[in-house]
Amino acid sequence: MSENSPDSPRQAIVPDSAAGRRFDAVLAELFPEFSRSRLAEWIKSGDALLDGEPARPRDPVRGGESVQLQVVIETQTRAEPQDIPLDVLYQDEQVFVIDKPAGLVVHPGAGNPDGTLVNALLFRDPALAALPRAGVVHRLDKDTSGVMVVARTLQAQTALVEQLSARQVHRQYLAVVVGALVSGGTANAPIERHPRDRLKMAVREDGKDAVTHYRLRERFSAHT
């Protein structure tokens, strides 16, 4: 883990569980606040270092290396604070634990310039403006409700991102799907934004690794 200030080069440690994976894929998970295209530019320009040396996107990591972005990054959040009610389950000096309702978009983006969780967080704690994505380290889709952990410090955000990258955080969802599933299984495919519809995600070879294990809880006549 590293101590990153908002306007200084960012650094992190590659988790041991990432051994054998591509440098660009691991970089995207360690620094989710930056787009894959922006990270790819920094790899190409030599500004994304692996143990102090430039690396190629396809280079495998061993785990335990130091990763540093040799660029000064302005991470202040541009979203405006908005008085949107939040159900805060827990808070301390390091994190918020939020019960996100269905219908609330997590952060501003295409088609959702405001009225998001980020806007609500900035109203509750203006200091979050100094953090990438106002402390958000993972997301839930607009129509999905559930618990989210939001970092309140760069130290906490770095630690949470590293835990997510190392697959040390397990997330469980309840979903109703159309059709009658026969049994549980595993969906293992990389996902990234749809090339034409930026509001949707799609299975793409250049996407982030995504593994979902599912099991049946109850069957209905036309749904599971």
NUTIZA-415408 format. One line per field, with one value per residue: x negated, y negated, z negated of N, C-alpha, C, CB in turn. Coordinates in nm, 3 decimals. Glycine has a CB too. Example, Ala and Ser with C-alpha at 12.3 -4.5 7.8 and 13.67 -1.06 7.14 Angstrom:
2
nX [-1.319,-1.285]
nY [0.569,0.225]
nZ [-0.780,-0.708]
caX [-1.230,-1.367]
caY [0.450,0.106]
caZ [-0.780,-0.714]
cX [-1.320,-1.290]
cY [0.330,-0.003]
cZ [-0.780,-0.787]
cbX [-1.131,-1.408]
cbY [0.447,0.060]
cbZ [-0.905,-0.572]
END
This chain:
224
nX [-0.084,-0.039,-0.117,0.062,0.085,0.335,0.238,0.006,-0.226,-0.081,-0.090,-0.110,-0.092,-0.135,0.088,0.017,0.186,0.233,0.041,-0.101,0.089,0.175,-0.005,0.136,0.402,0.395,0.311,0.536,0.715,0.592,0.596,0.874,0.997,0.914,0.950,0.924,0.810,0.665,0.479,0.349,0.222,0.036,-0.119,-0.231,-0.377,-0.566,-0.518,-0.389,-0.510,-0.671,-0.803,-0.982,-1.057,-0.978,-0.707,-0.556,-0.218,-0.130,-0.301,-0.361,-0.281,-0.443,-0.359,-0.368,-0.527,-0.614,-0.404,-0.395,-0.257,-0.394,-0.308,-0.170,0.132,0.445,0.692,0.929,1.277,1.522,1.794,2.094,2.197,2.500,2.808,2.906,3.085,2.925,2.882,2.701,2.526,2.305,2.028,1.697,1.378,1.248,1.413,1.735,2.030,2.273,2.619,2.723,2.997,3.219,3.232,3.067,2.794,2.443,2.210,2.151,2.198,2.225,2.538,2.617,2.564,2.587,2.740,2.652,2.495,2.237,2.272,2.438,2.268,2.067,2.208,2.259,2.001,1.780,1.500,1.444,1.414,1.149,1.063,1.016,1.298,1.459,1.410,1.534,1.500,1.599,1.881,2.240,2.496,2.743,3.012,2.977,2.989,2.809,2.528,2.260,1.917,1.747,1.454,1.295,1.049,0.731,0.558,0.730,0.878,0.683,0.614,0.858,0.899,0.681,0.750,0.980,0.867,0.708,0.891,0.997,1.227,1.559,1.860,2.209,2.517,2.874,3.094,3.361,3.430,3.528,3.684,3.628,3.380,3.162,2.959,2.694,2.389,2.097,2.005,1.764,1.606,1.451,1.543,1.646,1.719,1.989,1.914,2.064,2.302,2.265,2.382,2.416,2.278,2.058,1.949,1.613,1.298,1.093,1.168,1.223,1.135,1.392,1.566,1.837,2.006,2.292,2.590,2.892,3.175,3.452,3.728,3.968,4.271,4.205,3.972,3.656]
nY [0.117,-0.234,-0.578,-0.816,-1.142,-1.376,-1.533,-1.416,-1.178,-0.855,-0.544,-0.188,0.149,0.456,0.717,1.045,1.241,1.169,1.270,1.363,1.241,0.994,0.685,0.448,0.513,0.554,0.302,0.150,0.237,0.165,-0.110,-0.222,-0.465,-0.580,-0.578,-0.292,-0.353,-0.584,-0.487,-0.309,-0.488,-0.599,-0.375,-0.331,-0.567,-0.536,-0.623,-0.471,-0.268,0.040,0.178,-0.037,-0.045,-0.090,0.092,0.339,0.361,0.632,0.766,1.004,0.996,1.059,1.038,0.852,0.650,0.299,0.047,-0.247,-0.558,-0.792,-1.064,-1.384,-1.416,-1.556,-1.510,-1.610,-1.606,-1.695,-1.700,-1.844,-1.915,-1.775,-1.778,-1.494,-1.233,-0.985,-0.649,-0.572,-0.312,-0.270,-0.456,-0.590,-0.746,-0.661,-0.531,-0.524,-0.330,-0.252,-0.208,-0.161,-0.266,-0.117,-0.266,-0.482,-0.631,-0.565,-0.732,-1.047,-1.057,-0.956,-1.059,-1.091,-1.345,-1.454,-1.418,-1.185,-0.917,-1.008,-1.288,-1.312,-1.215,-1.411,-1.625,-1.538,-1.501,-1.723,-1.705,-1.483,-1.557,-1.578,-1.327,-1.058,-0.993,-1.069,-0.898,-0.659,-0.316,-0.091,0.017,0.015,0.109,-0.117,-0.024,0.159,0.244,0.220,0.278,0.051,-0.032,-0.322,-0.506,-0.738,-0.847,-0.872,-0.667,-0.467,-0.427,-0.330,-0.090,0.049,0.072,0.234,0.466,0.541,0.588,0.805,1.000,1.034,0.946,1.038,1.037,1.058,1.116,1.090,1.196,1.185,1.376,1.413,1.706,2.062,2.176,2.458,2.539,2.417,2.231,2.097,1.784,1.666,1.422,1.151,0.808,0.491,0.148,0.117,0.102,-0.072,-0.155,-0.340,-0.335,-0.080,0.241,0.490,0.816,0.835,0.887,0.719,0.639,0.604,0.865,1.079,1.265,1.461,1.650,1.848,1.962,2.149,2.028,2.020,2.137,2.028,2.017,1.905,1.781,1.753]
nZ [0.000,0.053,-0.025,0.115,0.235,0.347,0.565,0.654,0.809,0.861,0.684,0.630,0.501,0.665,0.617,0.484,0.581,0.841,1.005,1.314,1.472,1.728,1.755,1.829,1.766,1.489,1.408,1.473,1.280,1.043,1.060,1.091,1.129,1.361,1.717,1.937,2.181,2.126,1.942,2.112,2.282,2.106,2.049,2.301,2.333,2.142,1.889,1.702,1.470,1.389,1.116,1.131,1.397,1.747,1.900,2.117,2.243,2.252,2.086,1.832,1.482,1.165,0.909,0.614,0.713,0.747,0.867,1.052,1.148,1.341,1.352,1.289,1.137,1.158,0.941,0.847,0.794,1.027,1.010,0.877,0.541,0.417,0.246,0.174,0.033,-0.168,-0.272,-0.525,-0.649,-0.807,-0.935,-0.962,-1.025,-0.801,-0.609,-0.439,-0.462,-0.246,-0.177,0.122,0.312,0.560,0.882,0.843,0.989,0.981,1.040,1.212,1.567,1.914,2.015,1.754,1.592,1.336,1.007,0.887,0.692,0.630,0.635,0.412,0.209,0.206,0.106,-0.151,-0.254,-0.186,-0.162,-0.014,0.246,0.307,0.365,0.604,0.803,0.592,0.379,0.439,0.497,0.613,0.809,0.850,1.071,1.207,1.164,0.965,0.628,0.315,0.086,0.058,0.023,-0.053,-0.024,-0.247,-0.266,-0.095,-0.163,-0.258,-0.024,0.157,0.028,0.039,0.316,0.383,0.246,0.385,0.637,0.573,0.541,0.289,0.190,0.173,0.348,0.322,0.487,0.527,0.771,1.008,1.286,1.630,1.746,1.692,1.511,1.504,1.330,1.110,1.190,1.359,1.487,1.694,1.836,2.012,1.964,2.097,2.183,2.416,2.763,2.922,2.790,2.526,2.281,2.206,2.107,2.242,2.353,2.420,2.577,2.497,2.250,1.889,1.664,1.554,1.329,1.240,1.009,0.985,0.823,0.778,0.607,0.588,0.781,1.026,1.223,1.476,1.428,1.256]
caX [0.000,-0.120,-0.056,0.074,0.153,0.418,0.172,-0.125,-0.221,-0.013,-0.162,-0.042,-0.163,-0.063,0.115,-0.041,0.285,0.238,-0.073,-0.073,0.182,0.115,-0.030,0.241,0.523,0.374,0.306,0.674,0.781,0.527,0.630,1.004,1.043,0.868,0.998,0.824,0.738,0.569,0.371,0.274,0.134,-0.075,-0.208,-0.302,-0.471,-0.664,-0.483,-0.340,-0.631,-0.662,-0.931,-1.069,-1.093,-0.865,-0.666,-0.461,-0.084,-0.111,-0.399,-0.299,-0.333,-0.476,-0.299,-0.461,-0.598,-0.563,-0.355,-0.388,-0.219,-0.486,-0.239,-0.099,0.272,0.547,0.798,1.046,1.404,1.589,1.937,2.141,2.272,2.645,2.873,2.979,3.083,2.846,2.898,2.565,2.530,2.190,1.925,1.591,1.290,1.190,1.510,1.881,2.098,2.398,2.720,2.766,3.128,3.237,3.267,2.963,2.669,2.332,2.131,2.192,2.146,2.311,2.680,2.645,2.468,2.600,2.838,2.589,2.440,2.123,2.324,2.487,2.153,2.000,2.289,2.243,1.861,1.712,1.359,1.432,1.380,1.005,1.035,1.067,1.436,1.518,1.393,1.601,1.403,1.670,2.008,2.357,2.576,2.851,3.131,2.939,2.974,2.713,2.433,2.137,1.818,1.686,1.337,1.291,0.909,0.656,0.504,0.838,0.913,0.578,0.626,0.979,0.875,0.589,0.825,1.066,0.781,0.657,1.007,1.018,1.362,1.660,1.988,2.323,2.635,2.997,3.150,3.468,3.400,3.632,3.656,3.609,3.245,3.158,2.869,2.600,2.275,2.001,1.988,1.627,1.581,1.411,1.646,1.605,1.832,2.031,1.844,2.154,2.392,2.177,2.456,2.425,2.155,2.060,1.835,1.512,1.167,1.007,1.234,1.173,1.173,1.514,1.608,1.957,2.057,2.433,2.662,3.036,3.236,3.594,3.782,4.107,4.321,4.132,3.854,3.575]
caY [0.000,-0.355,-0.704,-0.899,-1.270,-1.396,-1.596,-1.355,-1.052,-0.747,-0.418,-0.077,0.276,0.562,0.827,1.174,1.320,1.125,1.329,1.422,1.160,0.886,0.559,0.349,0.553,0.529,0.156,0.100,0.269,0.089,-0.251,-0.223,-0.601,-0.623,-0.494,-0.200,-0.419,-0.676,-0.404,-0.256,-0.596,-0.612,-0.260,-0.356,-0.679,-0.503,-0.689,-0.369,-0.190,0.165,0.183,-0.145,-0.033,-0.082,0.229,0.350,0.398,0.777,0.824,1.063,0.952,1.169,1.014,0.789,0.537,0.164,-0.018,-0.392,-0.643,-0.905,-1.183,-1.459,-1.393,-1.635,-1.413,-1.672,-1.571,-1.811,-1.693,-1.940,-1.857,-1.785,-1.728,-1.372,-1.149,-0.862,-0.557,-0.538,-0.202,-0.281,-0.550,-0.629,-0.842,-0.602,-0.482,-0.522,-0.212,-0.307,-0.118,-0.230,-0.220,-0.102,-0.392,-0.584,-0.610,-0.582,-0.852,-1.118,-1.002,-0.975,-1.051,-1.115,-1.447,-1.483,-1.334,-1.055,-0.890,-1.096,-1.419,-1.301,-1.200,-1.541,-1.709,-1.487,-1.519,-1.799,-1.667,-1.375,-1.616,-1.562,-1.187,-1.009,-0.946,-1.101,-0.786,-0.537,-0.217,0.009,-0.040,0.097,0.054,-0.207,0.047,0.256,0.193,0.298,0.211,0.002,-0.091,-0.441,-0.550,-0.879,-0.889,-0.806,-0.543,-0.368,-0.397,-0.245,0.041,0.115,0.107,0.348,0.584,0.579,0.644,0.933,1.089,1.059,0.899,1.120,0.968,1.146,1.048,1.164,1.150,1.262,1.382,1.472,1.844,2.161,2.231,2.596,2.549,2.307,2.239,1.988,1.702,1.616,1.353,1.010,0.711,0.352,0.073,0.153,0.012,-0.171,-0.207,-0.361,-0.315,0.064,0.318,0.602,0.907,0.794,0.946,0.621,0.596,0.646,0.998,1.080,1.402,1.465,1.782,1.834,2.082,2.128,2.014,2.054,2.141,1.991,2.076,1.854,1.708,1.822]
caZ [0.000,0.061,-0.066,0.233,0.221,0.465,0.679,0.674,0.883,0.790,0.682,0.565,0.504,0.735,0.523,0.522,0.654,0.981,1.076,1.444,1.551,1.807,1.686,1.852,1.696,1.347,1.392,1.477,1.153,0.936,1.075,1.161,1.154,1.492,1.826,1.993,2.291,2.066,1.887,2.226,2.328,2.011,2.070,2.428,2.317,2.039,1.763,1.610,1.443,1.313,1.043,1.174,1.538,1.841,1.932,2.227,2.195,2.238,1.994,1.713,1.352,1.075,0.779,0.521,0.775,0.727,0.988,1.033,1.260,1.334,1.401,1.186,1.171,1.089,0.911,0.788,0.855,1.084,0.982,0.778,0.429,0.424,0.125,0.207,-0.087,-0.166,-0.385,-0.570,-0.745,-0.898,-0.894,-1.054,-0.960,-0.680,-0.510,-0.450,-0.409,-0.195,-0.119,0.244,0.361,0.704,0.948,0.821,1.063,0.888,1.067,1.335,1.691,2.031,1.987,1.611,1.551,1.193,0.939,0.867,0.559,0.611,0.597,0.275,0.121,0.196,0.018,-0.288,-0.296,-0.079,-0.150,0.085,0.376,0.331,0.396,0.733,0.800,0.461,0.287,0.486,0.543,0.693,0.851,0.874,1.180,1.165,1.118,0.863,0.492,0.240,-0.001,0.119,-0.066,0.006,-0.100,-0.284,-0.260,0.011,-0.218,-0.257,0.115,0.213,-0.034,0.090,0.457,0.386,0.203,0.498,0.741,0.526,0.525,0.148,0.160,0.241,0.356,0.346,0.540,0.551,0.899,1.073,1.429,1.714,1.786,1.587,1.509,1.458,1.216,1.100,1.281,1.355,1.606,1.692,1.964,1.992,2.000,2.116,2.238,2.551,2.856,2.982,2.687,2.412,2.158,2.181,2.101,2.336,2.346,2.517,2.550,2.431,2.128,1.759,1.622,1.473,1.297,1.157,0.974,0.949,0.780,0.775,0.475,0.597,0.917,1.046,1.348,1.592,1.381,1.155]
cX [-0.089,-0.043,-0.055,0.142,0.225,0.345,0.034,-0.112,-0.159,-0.096,-0.083,-0.130,-0.076,-0.037,0.058,0.056,0.294,0.125,-0.030,0.022,0.108,0.103,0.085,0.369,0.512,0.372,0.448,0.748,0.720,0.565,0.762,1.057,1.002,0.918,0.886,0.744,0.633,0.451,0.285,0.178,0.013,-0.171,-0.294,-0.408,-0.579,-0.638,-0.420,-0.454,-0.600,-0.799,-1.032,-1.108,-0.968,-0.833,-0.568,-0.325,-0.069,-0.209,-0.327,-0.362,-0.358,-0.397,-0.404,-0.537,-0.533,-0.521,-0.343,-0.348,-0.300,-0.424,-0.175,0.047,0.362,0.666,0.922,1.171,1.476,1.739,1.973,2.213,2.421,2.705,2.965,2.972,3.001,2.877,2.759,2.574,2.419,2.097,1.822,1.500,1.237,1.293,1.653,1.928,2.240,2.489,2.777,2.902,3.127,3.281,3.165,2.836,2.552,2.253,2.175,2.126,2.242,2.457,2.717,2.545,2.474,2.705,2.784,2.543,2.322,2.169,2.372,2.372,2.081,2.076,2.268,2.102,1.785,1.566,1.338,1.398,1.232,0.967,1.083,1.208,1.502,1.513,1.459,1.497,1.468,1.808,2.118,2.437,2.692,2.967,3.101,2.926,2.870,2.615,2.307,2.047,1.750,1.571,1.346,1.149,0.842,0.598,0.609,0.875,0.811,0.591,0.746,0.961,0.784,0.660,0.918,0.984,0.731,0.769,1.029,1.155,1.461,1.794,2.098,2.444,2.754,3.059,3.262,3.440,3.515,3.591,3.632,3.469,3.246,3.073,2.780,2.484,2.183,1.997,1.851,1.596,1.543,1.521,1.587,1.726,1.860,1.968,1.932,2.247,2.313,2.248,2.464,2.285,2.170,1.938,1.738,1.377,1.075,1.065,1.165,1.219,1.295,1.558,1.727,1.998,2.203,2.492,2.810,3.087,3.383,3.638,3.929,4.150,4.241,4.006,3.778,3.516]
cY [-0.124,-0.474,-0.796,-1.030,-1.299,-1.451,-1.538,-1.229,-0.942,-0.621,-0.314,0.046,0.381,0.676,0.959,1.257,1.282,1.186,1.396,1.341,1.048,0.758,0.461,0.383,0.525,0.379,0.099,0.128,0.192,-0.059,-0.264,-0.362,-0.654,-0.526,-0.404,-0.267,-0.516,-0.599,-0.348,-0.361,-0.610,-0.494,-0.285,-0.464,-0.651,-0.568,-0.594,-0.269,-0.066,0.188,0.082,-0.143,-0.034,0.064,0.225,0.394,0.547,0.843,0.883,1.008,1.075,1.161,0.958,0.671,0.403,0.107,-0.167,-0.461,-0.772,-1.030,-1.252,-1.464,-1.484,-1.544,-1.478,-1.638,-1.696,-1.812,-1.792,-1.868,-1.877,-1.717,-1.611,-1.280,-1.021,-0.780,-0.508,-0.432,-0.212,-0.389,-0.567,-0.724,-0.792,-0.569,-0.525,-0.386,-0.256,-0.195,-0.191,-0.177,-0.198,-0.237,-0.501,-0.545,-0.641,-0.710,-0.917,-1.056,-1.030,-0.955,-1.078,-1.218,-1.481,-1.391,-1.196,-1.038,-0.983,-1.236,-1.420,-1.291,-1.333,-1.638,-1.668,-1.512,-1.590,-1.760,-1.555,-1.429,-1.599,-1.420,-1.151,-0.951,-0.966,-0.982,-0.657,-0.440,-0.102,-0.048,0.064,0.031,-0.029,-0.133,0.154,0.187,0.277,0.212,0.174,-0.057,-0.206,-0.487,-0.700,-0.935,-0.817,-0.674,-0.433,-0.329,-0.304,-0.103,0.118,0.158,0.228,0.476,0.633,0.646,0.783,1.035,1.127,1.012,0.981,1.047,1.067,1.063,1.145,1.108,1.243,1.259,1.449,1.613,1.934,2.220,2.371,2.609,2.424,2.326,2.120,1.917,1.636,1.554,1.208,0.915,0.571,0.279,0.115,0.054,-0.096,-0.234,-0.219,-0.346,-0.169,0.125,0.437,0.691,0.869,0.851,0.851,0.571,0.643,0.788,0.991,1.225,1.395,1.610,1.765,1.969,2.049,2.122,2.055,2.049,2.100,2.048,2.031,1.778,1.793,1.718]
cZ [0.000,0.008,0.056,0.197,0.351,0.586,0.706,0.758,0.797,0.793,0.603,0.575,0.573,0.637,0.575,0.607,0.801,1.064,1.205,1.530,1.624,1.725,1.705,1.777,1.546,1.319,1.387,1.346,1.036,0.939,1.151,1.190,1.290,1.599,1.877,2.105,2.236,2.007,1.999,2.281,2.236,2.021,2.193,2.412,2.212,1.906,1.662,1.589,1.359,1.248,1.100,1.320,1.625,1.873,2.048,2.172,2.167,2.141,1.872,1.585,1.265,0.945,0.685,0.580,0.734,0.863,0.960,1.162,1.248,1.396,1.283,1.226,1.089,1.066,0.851,0.868,0.904,1.055,0.872,0.665,0.448,0.301,0.161,0.086,-0.066,-0.290,-0.424,-0.679,-0.849,-0.844,-1.004,-0.978,-0.827,-0.572,-0.543,-0.401,-0.376,-0.146,0.003,0.290,0.512,0.762,0.933,0.896,0.969,0.916,1.198,1.458,1.804,1.992,1.843,1.557,1.402,1.132,0.907,0.722,0.530,0.570,0.452,0.175,0.099,0.107,-0.127,-0.341,-0.184,-0.059,-0.048,0.224,0.408,0.370,0.536,0.715,0.664,0.366,0.330,0.541,0.619,0.722,0.853,0.985,1.124,1.102,1.014,0.729,0.419,0.162,0.076,0.011,0.008,-0.083,-0.130,-0.285,-0.144,-0.037,-0.215,-0.115,0.180,0.158,0.022,0.236,0.466,0.343,0.313,0.607,0.703,0.505,0.378,0.101,0.240,0.234,0.390,0.390,0.542,0.678,0.944,1.223,1.503,1.756,1.666,1.597,1.450,1.333,1.211,1.195,1.262,1.490,1.597,1.828,1.935,2.038,2.008,2.174,2.381,2.650,2.917,2.880,2.557,2.278,2.119,2.171,2.195,2.312,2.459,2.478,2.476,2.300,2.001,1.730,1.532,1.454,1.203,1.135,0.932,0.910,0.768,0.632,0.477,0.743,0.916,1.181,1.470,1.554,1.280,1.059]
cbX [0.095,-0.166,-0.134,0.151,0.055,0.528,0.162,-0.192,-0.362,0.125,-0.301,0.099,-0.201,-0.143,0.267,-0.082,0.421,0.230,-0.144,-0.017,0.292,0.199,-0.160,0.270,0.552,0.242,0.226,0.750,0.772,0.376,0.516,1.105,0.991,0.715,1.055,0.893,0.838,0.638,0.428,0.370,0.211,-0.021,-0.127,-0.204,-0.395,-0.799,-0.390,-0.210,-0.735,-0.620,-0.991,-1.189,-1.174,-0.896,-0.602,-0.512,0.020,-0.123,-0.504,-0.312,-0.233,-0.625,-0.237,-0.557,-0.598,-0.671,-0.217,-0.522,-0.064,-0.617,-0.134,-0.159,0.311,0.587,0.746,1.027,1.492,1.567,1.978,2.233,2.227,2.698,2.952,2.920,3.226,2.695,2.994,2.489,2.520,2.115,1.987,1.512,1.176,1.115,1.503,1.948,2.096,2.370,2.834,2.661,3.236,3.342,3.396,2.933,2.663,2.239,1.982,2.156,2.121,2.271,2.731,2.637,2.489,2.637,2.961,2.471,2.396,2.038,2.439,2.578,2.057,1.981,2.439,2.275,1.795,1.720,1.305,1.562,1.417,0.928,1.100,0.973,1.441,1.662,1.445,1.708,1.325,1.679,1.994,2.443,2.629,2.900,3.202,2.806,3.109,2.637,2.398,2.168,1.713,1.791,1.207,1.355,0.835,0.543,0.454,0.961,0.925,0.439,0.638,1.099,0.814,0.468,0.905,1.138,0.664,0.580,0.989,0.911,1.377,1.671,1.982,2.357,2.608,3.095,3.039,3.611,3.269,3.659,3.536,3.716,3.150,3.103,2.782,2.550,2.321,1.861,2.103,1.525,1.707,1.280,1.761,1.478,1.805,2.187,1.782,2.235,2.517,2.114,2.595,2.505,2.123,2.063,1.879,1.504,1.102,0.981,1.374,1.221,1.056,1.628,1.491,2.072,1.971,2.512,2.605,3.108,3.223,3.681,3.766,4.127,4.467,4.221,3.895,3.462]
cbY [0.001,-0.381,-0.771,-0.827,-1.384,-1.485,-1.745,-1.324,-1.011,-0.721,-0.437,-0.052,0.321,0.613,0.840,1.251,1.305,0.973,1.429,1.556,1.101,0.860,0.498,0.337,0.702,0.593,0.092,0.164,0.419,0.104,-0.328,-0.149,-0.692,-0.633,-0.581,-0.072,-0.495,-0.762,-0.290,-0.208,-0.729,-0.623,-0.128,-0.395,-0.806,-0.540,-0.803,-0.298,-0.276,0.287,0.326,-0.144,0.096,-0.160,0.298,0.451,0.357,0.842,0.718,1.217,0.853,1.170,1.144,0.889,0.552,0.073,0.042,-0.447,-0.672,-0.871,-1.147,-1.604,-1.245,-1.763,-1.308,-1.823,-1.494,-1.815,-1.550,-2.044,-1.919,-1.720,-1.840,-1.302,-1.114,-0.894,-0.436,-0.665,-0.069,-0.145,-0.687,-0.505,-0.877,-0.478,-0.331,-0.640,-0.089,-0.408,-0.081,-0.214,-0.322,0.010,-0.440,-0.602,-0.699,-0.462,-0.817,-1.267,-0.851,-0.878,-0.918,-0.982,-1.572,-1.632,-1.322,-1.039,-0.743,-1.103,-1.460,-1.180,-1.096,-1.601,-1.701,-1.338,-1.382,-1.946,-1.623,-1.296,-1.765,-1.601,-1.095,-0.901,-0.801,-1.149,-0.823,-0.571,-0.162,0.148,-0.104,0.114,0.166,-0.287,0.108,0.325,0.194,0.389,0.300,-0.103,0.015,-0.555,-0.518,-0.899,-0.861,-0.898,-0.564,-0.422,-0.527,-0.302,0.028,0.022,-0.013,0.321,0.553,0.457,0.552,0.914,1.216,0.991,0.746,1.261,0.854,1.230,0.993,1.154,1.142,1.204,1.459,1.384,1.848,2.274,2.139,2.688,2.677,2.294,2.247,2.039,1.594,1.729,1.359,0.980,0.715,0.339,-0.079,0.152,0.092,-0.106,-0.115,-0.496,-0.373,0.134,0.365,0.552,1.057,0.639,0.989,0.504,0.643,0.549,1.069,0.996,1.483,1.385,1.849,1.773,2.136,2.240,1.871,1.958,2.281,1.836,2.040,1.765,1.573,1.906]
cbZ [-0.121,0.204,-0.187,0.345,0.184,0.431,0.658,0.540,0.929,0.852,0.623,0.628,0.361,0.860,0.500,0.398,0.589,0.988,0.987,1.425,1.460,1.933,1.735,2.000,1.719,1.300,1.508,1.593,1.127,0.947,1.149,1.079,1.049,1.496,1.942,2.045,2.381,1.956,1.801,2.337,2.336,1.869,2.085,2.537,2.280,2.084,1.790,1.665,1.373,1.404,1.049,1.094,1.562,1.971,1.808,2.333,2.296,2.373,1.950,1.715,1.282,1.046,0.721,0.473,0.929,0.659,1.034,0.983,1.261,1.405,1.510,1.169,1.149,1.171,0.817,0.780,0.756,1.233,0.942,0.844,0.295,0.554,0.053,0.336,-0.130,-0.157,-0.348,-0.622,-0.673,-0.912,-0.857,-1.108,-1.050,-0.717,-0.501,-0.368,-0.513,-0.082,-0.224,0.356,0.324,0.735,0.898,0.670,1.192,0.897,1.073,1.326,1.679,2.144,2.026,1.530,1.630,1.170,1.024,0.962,0.548,0.738,0.691,0.260,0.177,0.335,0.056,-0.293,-0.331,-0.108,-0.285,0.091,0.379,0.207,0.293,0.791,0.838,0.478,0.156,0.595,0.425,0.618,0.987,0.743,1.271,1.283,1.234,0.901,0.416,0.332,-0.122,0.229,-0.115,0.024,-0.024,-0.421,-0.395,0.061,-0.360,-0.331,0.195,0.181,-0.185,0.077,0.532,0.295,0.076,0.554,0.767,0.395,0.610,0.066,0.191,0.177,0.460,0.219,0.682,0.428,1.008,1.040,1.453,1.839,1.878,1.596,1.429,1.568,1.224,0.958,1.426,1.318,1.620,1.657,2.056,2.067,1.898,2.212,2.232,2.564,2.965,3.092,2.669,2.420,2.171,2.292,1.955,2.483,2.358,2.527,2.679,2.523,2.129,1.647,1.551,1.540,1.232,1.223,0.858,1.066,0.644,0.852,0.425,0.511,0.979,1.040,1.366,1.674,1.318,1.222]
END
